[in-house]
């Protein structure tokens, strides 16, 4: 990953040092590891964001922030990475989690079919969707953490491999542009 590009996109921590919320969070918010751009910190932030992205409801970013502060990984990267879940992607992700759970536990006998939107108001559809999700039971309960661990592991490895490939490419490019030494 190009550090210059990440530095241009991510916020500068010094802008927020005098902000009231930052003062409320205390010195742990300004720990250098939370804002440093190196392979380990960014990979950890991506892994935390991917893991916390599957937390239900609007708590994904809160979980990502707490995880980044606790494990001392890049905070902005962890927060931005949680955004892979949204109203369009959460249902397919939970279906994959359910399939993963049924792979581990076997199929649930009391599962019902997913609701169709036709002829329902948005409130009725949301209630039917909640009832359907509750009927998925144990396979979903096991599948969501398993999928979160799988996504976090793949994200961590992808950042490490991608960062390493970029470094090798940059070094080979630098070597090619150097003039040969005259003897």
C-alpha positions as a Markdown table, in Angstrom:
| # | Residue | x | y | z |
|---|---|---|---|---|
| 1 | Unk | 0.0 | 0.0 | 0.0 |
| 2 | Unk | 1.4 | 3.4 | -0.9 |
| 3 | Unk | 1.9 | 5.3 | 2.4 |
| 4 | Unk | 1.8 | 8.7 | 0.6 |
| 5 | Unk | -1.7 | 8.0 | -0.7 |
| 6 | Unk | -2.9 | 6.7 | 2.7 |
| 7 | Unk | -1.5 | 9.8 | 4.4 |
| 8 | Unk | -3.3 | 12.0 | 1.9 |
| 9 | Unk | -6.6 | 10.3 | 2.6 |
| 10 | Unk | -6.4 | 9.8 | 6.3 |
| 11 | Unk | -7.0 | 12.7 | 8.8 |
| 12 | Unk | -4.2 | 14.4 | 10.6 |
| 13 | Unk | -4.4 | 13.6 | 14.4 |
| 14 | Unk | -3.1 | 17.0 | 15.3 |
| 15 | Unk | -6.2 | 18.7 | 14.0 |
| 16 | Unk | -8.3 | 16.9 | 16.6 |
| 17 | Unk | -6.0 | 17.2 | 19.7 |
| 18 | Unk | -7.9 | 20.3 | 21.0 |
| 19 | Unk | -11.4 | 18.9 | 20.1 |
| 20 | Unk | -13.7 | 18.3 | 23.1 |
| 21 | Unk | -14.4 | 14.7 | 22.2 |
| 22 | Unk | -10.7 | 14.0 | 21.8 |
| 23 | Unk | -10.1 | 15.5 | 25.3 |
| 24 | Unk | -12.9 | 13.3 | 26.6 |
| 25 | Unk | -11.2 | 10.1 | 25.2 |
| 26 | Unk | -7.9 | 11.0 | 26.8 |
| 27 | Unk | -4.3 | 10.2 | 25.9 |
| 28 | Unk | -5.1 | 6.7 | 24.7 |
| 29 | Unk | -6.8 | 8.3 | 21.6 |
| 30 | Unk | -3.4 | 9.9 | 20.7 |
| 31 | Unk | -1.3 | 6.8 | 21.0 |
| 32 | Unk | 1.1 | 6.9 | 18.1 |
| 33 | Unk | 0.3 | 3.3 | 17.0 |
| 34 | Unk | -3.4 | 4.3 | 16.4 |
| 35 | Unk | -2.3 | 6.8 | 13.7 |
| 36 | Unk | 1.0 | 5.3 | 12.4 |
| 37 | Unk | 1.0 | 3.9 | 8.8 |
| 38 | Unk | 3.1 | 0.7 | 8.7 |
| 39 | Unk | 2.3 | -2.7 | 7.5 |
| 40 | Unk | 1.4 | -4.2 | 10.9 |
| 41 | Unk | -0.8 | -1.3 | 12.0 |
| 42 | Unk | -2.8 | -1.0 | 8.7 |
| 43 | Unk | -3.2 | -4.8 | 8.5 |
| 44 | Unk | -4.5 | -4.9 | 12.0 |
| 45 | Unk | -6.8 | -2.0 | 11.3 |
| 46 | Unk | -8.2 | -3.8 | 8.3 |
| 47 | Unk | -8.6 | -7.1 | 10.2 |
| 48 | Unk | -10.4 | -5.3 | 13.1 |
| 49 | Unk | -12.7 | -3.4 | 10.6 |
| 50 | Unk | -13.6 | -6.6 | 8.8 |
| 51 | Unk | -14.3 | -8.4 | 12.1 |
| 52 | Unk | -16.3 | -5.6 | 13.6 |
| 53 | Unk | -18.2 | -5.0 | 10.4 |
| 54 | Unk | -20.4 | -8.0 | 11.1 |
| 55 | Unk | -21.5 | -6.7 | 14.5 |
| 56 | Unk | -25.3 | -6.1 | 14.2 |
| 57 | Unk | -26.8 | -2.6 | 14.2 |
| 58 | Unk | -25.0 | 0.7 | 14.2 |
| 59 | Unk | -22.2 | -0.6 | 16.6 |
| 60 | Unk | -19.7 | -1.6 | 13.9 |
| 61 | Unk | -17.7 | 1.6 | 14.1 |
| 62 | Unk | -17.8 | 1.7 | 17.9 |
| 63 | Unk | -16.5 | -1.9 | 18.0 |
| 64 | Unk | -13.8 | -1.1 | 15.4 |
| 65 | Unk | -12.7 | 2.0 | 17.4 |
| 66 | Unk | -12.6 | 0.1 | 20.7 |
| 67 | Unk | -10.6 | -2.8 | 19.0 |
| 68 | Unk | -8.2 | -0.4 | 17.5 |
| 69 | Unk | -7.6 | 1.4 | 20.8 |
| 70 | Unk | -7.3 | -1.9 | 22.7 |
| 71 | Unk | -4.9 | -3.7 | 20.2 |
| 72 | Unk | -3.1 | -0.4 | 19.2 |
| 73 | Unk | -3.8 | -0.7 | 15.5 |
| 74 | Unk | -4.6 | 2.0 | 12.9 |
| 75 | Unk | -7.9 | 3.7 | 14.1 |
| 76 | Unk | -9.0 | 5.4 | 10.8 |
| 77 | Unk | -8.4 | 2.3 | 8.8 |
| 78 | Unk | -10.4 | 0.2 | 11.2 |
| 79 | Unk | -13.3 | 2.7 | 11.1 |
| 80 | Unk | -13.3 | 2.9 | 7.3 |
| 81 | Unk | -13.1 | -0.8 | 6.8 |
| 82 | Unk | -16.3 | -1.4 | 8.8 |
| 83 | Unk | -18.2 | 0.3 | 6.0 |
| 84 | Unk | -18.2 | -2.8 | 3.9 |
| 85 | Unk | -21.4 | -3.7 | 5.5 |
| 86 | Unk | -24.4 | -1.7 | 4.5 |
| 87 | Unk | -28.1 | -2.3 | 3.8 |
| 88 | Unk | -27.2 | -3.9 | 0.4 |
| 89 | Unk | -24.4 | -6.2 | 1.7 |
| 90 | Unk | -25.5 | -7.3 | 5.1 |
| 91 | Unk | -28.2 | -9.8 | 4.1 |
| 92 | Unk | -25.9 | -11.6 | 1.6 |
| 93 | Unk | -23.1 | -11.6 | 4.3 |
| 94 | Unk | -25.5 | -13.1 | 6.9 |
| 95 | Unk | -26.7 | -15.7 | 4.3 |
| 96 | Unk | -23.0 | -16.7 | 3.9 |
| 97 | Unk | -22.7 | -16.8 | 7.7 |
| 98 | Unk | -25.8 | -19.0 | 7.9 |
| 99 | Unk | -24.3 | -21.3 | 5.3 |
| 100 | Unk | -21.1 | -21.5 | 7.2 |
| 101 | Unk | -23.0 | -22.2 | 10.4 |
| 102 | Unk | -25.0 | -25.0 | 8.8 |
| 103 | Unk | -21.7 | -26.4 | 7.5 |
| 104 | Unk | -20.5 | -26.6 | 11.1 |
| 105 | Unk | -23.7 | -27.5 | 12.9 |
| 106 | Unk | -26.0 | -29.0 | 10.2 |
| 107 | Unk | -29.2 | -27.4 | 8.9 |
| 108 | Unk | -31.7 | -25.8 | 11.3 |
| 109 | Unk | -35.1 | -27.6 | 11.3 |
| 110 | Unk | -37.1 | -24.5 | 12.3 |
| 111 | Unk | -35.8 | -22.1 | 9.6 |
| 112 | Unk | -38.4 | -20.3 | 7.4 |
| 113 | Unk | -38.1 | -18.9 | 3.9 |
| 114 | Unk | -36.9 | -15.3 | 3.5 |
| 115 | Unk | -39.7 | -12.7 | 3.1 |
| 116 | Unk | -40.4 | -11.2 | -0.3 |
| 117 | Unk | -41.0 | -7.5 | -0.5 |
| 118 | Unk | -44.0 | -7.7 | -2.7 |
| 119 | Unk | -47.3 | -6.4 | -1.2 |
| 120 | Unk | -45.7 | -5.3 | 2.1 |
| 121 | Unk | -45.1 | -1.9 | 3.6 |
| 122 | Unk | -41.5 | -1.3 | 4.7 |
| 123 | Unk | -42.4 | -1.8 | 8.3 |
| 124 | Unk | -44.1 | -5.1 | 7.6 |
| 125 | Unk | -41.1 | -6.2 | 5.6 |
| 126 | Unk | -38.7 | -5.2 | 8.3 |
| 127 | Unk | -40.8 | -7.2 | 10.9 |
| 128 | Unk | -40.9 | -10.2 | 8.6 |
| 129 | Unk | -37.1 | -9.9 | 8.0 |
| 130 | Unk | -36.5 | -9.9 | 11.8 |
| 131 | Unk | -38.7 | -12.9 | 12.2 |
| 132 | Unk | -36.9 | -14.7 | 9.4 |
| 133 | Unk | -33.5 | -13.8 | 11.0 |
| 134 | Unk | -34.6 | -15.0 | 14.4 |
| 135 | Unk | -35.7 | -18.4 | 12.9 |
| 136 | Unk | -32.2 | -19.0 | 11.6 |
| 137 | Unk | -31.0 | -19.6 | 15.2 |
| 138 | Unk | -27.9 | -21.5 | 16.1 |
| 139 | Unk | -26.3 | -21.7 | 12.6 |
| 140 | Unk | -26.4 | -17.9 | 12.3 |
| 141 | Unk | -25.1 | -17.5 | 15.8 |
| 142 | Unk | -22.1 | -19.7 | 15.1 |
| 143 | Unk | -21.7 | -18.6 | 11.4 |
| 144 | Unk | -21.4 | -14.8 | 12.0 |
| 145 | Unk | -18.3 | -15.0 | 14.3 |
| 146 | Unk | -16.8 | -17.7 | 12.1 |
| 147 | Unk | -17.3 | -15.5 | 9.0 |
| 148 | Unk | -15.9 | -12.5 | 10.9 |
| 149 | Unk | -12.8 | -14.4 | 11.8 |
| 150 | Unk | -12.4 | -15.7 | 8.3 |
| 151 | Unk | -12.8 | -12.2 | 6.8 |
| 152 | Unk | -10.4 | -10.7 | 9.3 |
| 153 | Unk | -7.8 | -13.3 | 8.6 |
| 154 | Unk | -8.0 | -13.0 | 4.8 |
| 155 | Unk | -7.9 | -9.1 | 5.1 |
| 156 | Unk | -4.9 | -9.2 | 7.4 |
| 157 | Unk | -3.0 | -11.6 | 5.0 |
| 158 | Unk | -4.1 | -9.6 | 1.9 |
| 159 | Unk | -2.7 | -6.4 | 3.4 |
| 160 | Unk | 0.6 | -8.1 | 4.4 |
| 161 | Unk | 1.0 | -9.7 | 1.0 |
| 162 | Unk | -0.1 | -6.6 | -1.0 |
| 163 | Unk | 2.1 | -4.3 | 1.0 |
| 164 | Unk | 5.1 | -6.6 | 0.5 |
| 165 | Unk | 4.4 | -6.9 | -3.2 |
| 166 | Unk | 4.2 | -3.1 | -3.5 |
| 167 | Unk | 7.5 | -2.7 | -1.6 |
| 168 | Unk | 9.2 | -5.2 | -3.9 |
| 169 | Unk | 7.9 | -3.4 | -7.0 |
| 170 | Unk | 9.0 | 0.0 | -5.6 |
| 171 | Unk | 12.5 | -1.3 | -4.8 |
| 172 | Unk | 12.9 | -2.9 | -8.3 |
| 173 | Unk | 11.7 | 0.3 | -9.9 |
| 174 | Unk | 14.2 | 2.3 | -7.8 |
| 175 | Unk | 17.0 | -0.1 | -8.8 |
| 176 | Unk | 16.1 | 0.2 | -12.5 |
| 177 | Unk | 16.3 | 4.0 | -12.4 |
| 178 | Unk | 19.7 | 4.2 | -10.6 |
| 179 | Unk | 22.7 | 4.9 | -12.8 |
| 180 | Unk | 25.4 | 2.3 | -12.8 |
| 181 | Unk | 28.5 | 3.2 | -10.8 |
| 182 | Unk | 31.5 | 4.0 | -12.9 |
| 183 | Unk | 34.7 | 2.2 | -12.0 |
